[in-house]
Amino acid sequence: MELSEKGYNVECMDAMEDEIEEFSKKAIEKKLRIKCRKLVWLEIPNNYKKDFFDMAFCRGNSFIYAAG
């Protein structure tokens, strides 16, 4: 949310519905237009074009499970 507040375009995703609901609630409270999609990292290539992101940031530890 802090990046969005500073003017960056932010795309969020999580595999857990309860996490998405909590995030969305906080974004609304801050009047931020950030949508959080239900998506796991394996689905990223099928949902975004290559080179869509300038940066990917994993707040949790999901990427340690990524193979390749």
N, CA, C and O of each residue as an XYZ file, in Angstrom:
272
protein
N       0.810     -1.184      0.000
C       0.000      0.000      0.000
C       0.856      1.252      0.000
O       0.497      2.268     -0.596
N       1.986      1.167      0.673
C       2.869      2.329      0.722
C       3.371      2.700     -0.673
O       3.506      3.884     -0.982
N       3.646      1.716     -1.510
C       4.092      2.010     -2.875
C       2.991      2.692     -3.666
O       3.258      3.629     -4.418
N       1.770      2.239     -3.506
C       0.637      2.866     -4.182
C       0.455      4.308     -3.716
O       0.173      5.194     -4.523
N       0.615      4.537     -2.433
C       0.501      5.894     -1.886
C       1.565      6.821     -2.462
O       1.368      8.035     -2.517
N       2.682      6.259     -2.888
C       3.766      7.060     -3.472
C       3.636      7.190     -4.983
O       4.513      7.760     -5.633
N       2.534      6.660     -5.556
C       2.280      6.853     -6.977
C       2.620      5.682     -7.881
O       2.436      5.768     -9.095
N       3.107      4.600     -7.319
C       3.427      3.433     -8.131
C       2.157      2.660     -8.483
O       1.214      2.610     -7.693
N       2.139      2.055     -9.679
C       1.065      1.142    -10.052
C       1.367     -0.199     -9.409
O       2.452     -0.751     -9.588
N       0.413     -0.716     -8.668
C       0.632     -1.929     -7.893
C      -0.418     -2.970     -8.255
O      -1.608     -2.662     -8.327
N       0.019     -4.186     -8.481
C      -0.858     -5.337     -8.691
C      -0.582     -6.306     -7.549
O       0.572     -6.645     -7.286
N      -1.630     -6.750     -6.872
C      -1.460     -7.675     -5.756
C      -2.169     -8.985     -6.040
O      -3.170     -9.035     -6.754
N      -1.623    -10.042     -5.460
C      -2.260    -11.352     -5.608
C      -1.961    -12.195     -4.386
O      -0.931    -12.037     -3.730
N      -2.884    -13.091     -4.099
C      -2.727    -14.007     -2.974
C      -3.565    -15.237     -3.281
O      -4.528    -15.167     -4.045
N      -3.200    -16.346     -2.693
C      -3.945    -17.588     -2.900
C      -5.052    -17.769     -1.875
O      -5.918    -18.627     -2.045
N      -5.035    -16.969     -0.813
C      -5.970    -17.140      0.286
C      -7.044    -16.048      0.273
O      -6.733    -14.857      0.308
N      -8.282    -16.462      0.224
C      -9.403    -15.521      0.169
C      -9.452    -14.614      1.397
O      -9.759    -13.429      1.268
N      -9.158    -15.138      2.573
C      -9.203    -14.307      3.776
C      -8.137    -13.209      3.759
O      -8.362    -12.110      4.266
N      -6.991    -13.511      3.180
C      -5.925    -12.499      3.057
C      -6.338    -11.405      2.071
O      -6.078    -10.223      2.297
N      -6.980    -11.808      0.984
C      -7.457    -10.846     -0.015
C      -8.507     -9.923      0.606
O      -8.476     -8.711      0.394
N      -9.425    -10.492      1.365
C     -10.461     -9.689      2.016
C      -9.853     -8.686      2.992
O     -10.267     -7.527      3.025
N      -8.887     -9.116      3.777
C      -8.231     -8.216      4.740
C      -7.486     -7.104      4.022
O      -7.581     -5.938      4.404
N      -6.748     -7.463      2.984
C      -6.011     -6.468      2.204
C      -6.969     -5.455      1.586
O      -6.749     -4.247      1.673
N      -8.031     -5.956      0.962
C      -8.998     -5.085      0.283
C      -9.656     -4.127      1.267
O      -9.874     -2.960      0.938
N      -9.973     -4.595      2.456
C     -10.570     -3.762      3.492
C      -9.631     -2.612      3.859
O     -10.061     -1.464      3.972
N      -8.362     -2.925      4.041
C      -7.386     -1.890      4.399
C      -7.167     -0.896      3.253
O      -7.006      0.302      3.487
N      -7.163     -1.397      2.019
C      -6.990     -0.514      0.860
C      -8.167      0.456      0.746
O      -7.972      1.635      0.450
N      -9.380     -0.033      0.978
C     -10.563      0.830      0.944
C     -10.492      1.887      2.034
O     -10.813      3.051      1.793
N     -10.077      1.493      3.228
C      -9.946      2.443      4.342
C      -8.968      3.565      3.998
O      -9.156      4.711      4.406
N      -7.922      3.223      3.244
C      -6.915      4.215      2.857
C      -7.272      4.920      1.550
O      -6.517      5.762      1.065
N      -8.451      4.563      0.973
C      -8.909      5.142     -0.293
C      -7.943      4.869     -1.438
O      -7.724      5.723     -2.297
N      -7.370      3.674     -1.441
C      -6.449      3.261     -2.496
C      -7.175      2.357     -3.485
O      -8.001      1.532     -3.096
N      -6.864      2.518     -4.742
C      -7.464      1.682     -5.773
C      -6.500      0.559     -6.141
O      -5.887      0.574     -7.208
N      -6.379     -0.392     -5.262
C      -5.518     -1.550     -5.500
C      -6.409     -2.776     -5.445
O      -7.072     -3.035     -4.441
N      -6.415     -3.516     -6.524
C      -7.186     -4.750     -6.526
C      -6.245     -5.907     -6.220
O      -5.129     -5.966     -6.737
N      -6.692     -6.801     -5.398
C      -5.918     -7.990     -5.066
C      -6.623     -9.195     -5.678
O      -7.777     -9.476     -5.353
N      -5.934     -9.901     -6.559
C      -6.501    -11.051     -7.262
C      -6.170    -12.352     -6.542
O      -5.123    -12.481     -5.908
N      -7.075    -13.305     -6.653
C      -6.801    -14.639     -6.126
C      -5.997    -15.374     -7.201
O      -6.520    -15.737     -8.255
N      -4.722    -15.581     -6.905
C      -3.802    -16.129     -7.890
C      -2.591    -16.699     -7.172
O      -2.116    -16.105     -6.204
N      -2.086    -17.825     -7.620
C      -0.839    -18.369     -7.086
C       0.269    -18.086     -8.078
O       0.013    -17.821     -9.253
N       1.494    -18.143     -7.603
C       2.620    -17.747     -8.457
C       2.727    -18.555     -9.735
O       3.189    -18.029    -10.747
N       2.323    -19.797     -9.727
C       2.373    -20.611    -10.953
C       1.439    -20.086    -12.034
O       1.646    -20.361    -13.217
N       0.419    -19.338    -11.644
C      -0.551    -18.808    -12.596
C      -0.151    -17.448    -13.162
O      -0.801    -16.959    -14.085
N       0.886    -16.836    -12.640
C       1.299    -15.507    -13.097
C       1.568    -15.487    -14.606
O       1.052    -14.598    -15.284
N       2.344    -16.415    -15.163
C       2.615    -16.354    -16.604
C       1.363    -16.478    -17.478
O       1.338    -15.958    -18.594
N       0.341    -17.150    -16.990
C      -0.889    -17.303    -17.767
C      -1.829    -16.112    -17.616
O      -2.822    -16.021    -18.339
N      -1.540    -15.207    -16.701
C      -2.416    -14.074    -16.438
C      -1.798    -12.718    -16.750
O      -2.499    -11.705    -16.764
N      -0.511    -12.691    -16.998
C       0.171    -11.442    -17.319
C       1.120    -11.670    -18.493
O       1.721    -12.736    -18.621
N       1.245    -10.663    -19.338
C       2.186    -10.743    -20.453
C       3.615    -10.687    -19.921
O       3.882    -10.107    -18.868
N       4.520    -11.300    -20.669
C       5.927    -11.244    -20.309
C       6.361     -9.769    -20.281
O       5.936     -8.978    -21.123
N       7.176     -9.421    -19.344
C       7.683     -8.055    -19.155
C       6.599     -7.076    -18.709
O       6.786     -5.866    -18.837
N       5.471     -7.564    -18.190
C       4.419     -6.677    -17.678
C       4.899     -5.922    -16.451
O       4.588     -4.745    -16.266
N       5.660     -6.616    -15.616
C       6.115     -6.027    -14.357
C       7.532     -5.489    -14.483
O       8.376     -6.087    -15.149
N       7.784     -4.359    -13.840
C       9.141     -3.851    -13.699
C       9.820     -4.525    -12.517
O      11.043     -4.665    -12.479
N       8.999     -4.942    -11.546
C       9.547     -5.560    -10.352
C       8.491     -6.495     -9.765
O       7.296     -6.204     -9.809
N       8.940     -7.604     -9.226
C       8.054     -8.506     -8.488
C       8.576     -8.586     -7.064
O       9.774     -8.753     -6.837
N       7.674     -8.467     -6.118
C       8.039     -8.468     -4.710
C       7.171     -9.490     -4.005
O       5.943     -9.422     -4.072
N       7.797    -10.427     -3.337
C       7.066    -11.456     -2.599
C       7.213    -11.160     -1.119
O       8.299    -11.294     -0.554
N       6.121    -10.759     -0.499
C       6.157    -10.411      0.917
C       6.266    -11.644      1.794
O       6.777    -11.572      2.912
N       5.792    -12.768      1.297
C       5.859    -14.016      2.053
C       7.066    -14.832      1.634
O       8.143    -14.284      1.400
N       6.892    -16.116      1.542
C       8.023    -16.971      1.173
C       7.683    -17.925      0.031
O       8.361    -18.940     -0.132
N       6.657    -17.634     -0.761
C       6.215    -18.529     -1.831
C       7.288    -18.802     -2.872
O       7.358    -19.913     -3.398
N       8.115    -17.832     -3.180
C       9.085    -18.007     -4.263
C      10.135    -19.071     -3.951
O      10.788    -19.569     -4.868
N      10.309    -19.422     -2.709
C      11.297    -20.464     -2.415
C      10.839    -21.811     -2.953
O      11.641    -22.735     -3.093
N       9.534    -21.926     -3.259
C       9.000    -23.169     -3.803
C       8.992    -23.188     -5.324
O       8.696    -24.221     -5.924
N       9.311    -22.065     -5.959
C       9.260    -21.969     -7.415
C      10.437    -22.711     -8.040
O      11.584    -22.554     -7.622
N      10.135    -23.505     -9.030
C      11.187    -24.222     -9.767
C      11.322    -23.584    -11.146
O      10.489    -23.806    -12.025
N      12.375    -22.791    -11.329
C      12.587    -22.160    -12.604
C      11.880    -20.872    -12.677
O      11.947    -20.188    -13.699
